[in-house]
Amino acid sequence: MMRDVLVGKRIARVEIVTDKIVFQAAARTVEDALVGRTVRSVGRRGKTFWITLGGPGPTVYGHLGMSGWIREVGHEGPRLQAHGDAPLDDATGRPRFLKLLIEPRGPRAIAFTDPRRLGRIWLGPEPDREPRVQRLGRDAFDDLPTVAELLALCARRRTPIKALLLDQTTLAGIGNWLADEVLYQARIAPHRVAATLTKPEVAALRRAIRAVVGHAVKVGADHERFPRTWLFEHRWGGGRGSQQIAGHAIRRDEVGGRTTAWVPGLQK
């Protein structure tokens, strides 16, 4: 969506809602980095994205954090579950929790919003020289390693497989619920030491990553379009979830420092 709206367009106007937590560069420098320059490309790895612009000047980077969202102004699109049912725009049509608005020449615009202020915007060199990009592992959607490569990654790690999936320096783009869903679909227990996984198990893990991440991207992370056979709708604690799935008990433990839902009767 960002590529469709921005690439090849000259930025006519930028609006920044000053926030010293979200912005790691002064508002004026971010505005100067964008206005009047033509967008050459938009890149992404995991939750980190960047806007590469023509002519001299820095690259603009962002990280979505837990609640950051990018959408085309005037188009609601699918909602993330975290957004709830509250209106996305205020009474004047302005995006709620706006941090950055980018308007290229023409009728379309991009908004970055973040109610929890956990996202980040900063300036840096080209992506191949930006430390925060170079520290990231390969992207779980665009650049998923082969079975052999994943097997080699697992063989070197004595950590739980859930922790490995959450490690963005190993594989970028898998968050907490995605990791739980992938492991449920692959029938692998989250606390299993990564190095103990067999080649067939790693192959099942890769298939699950491709299927789960691929479907989530296809439907724009719209949880109402997730299959009802997924763990997702059942995984939440309290009144939001359930205690069973397919006749098997759901257990909730802490693995890799995160609350983890899994099904001992199916995941080994």
Beta strands, then each sheet from edge to edge (+ up, - down):
strand 1: 11-16
strand 2: 39-45
strand 3: 48-53
strand 4: 59-63
strand 5: 69-72
strand 6: 98-104
strand 7: 110-113
strand 8: 120-124
strand 9: 138-139
strand 10: 171-172
strand 11: 244-245
strand 12: 248-249
strand 13: 251-255
strand 14: 258-262
sheet 1: 1+ 6- 7+ 5-
sheet 2: 2+ 3- 4+ 8-
sheet 3: 9+ 10+
sheet 4: 11+ 12-
sheet 5: 13+ 14-
end
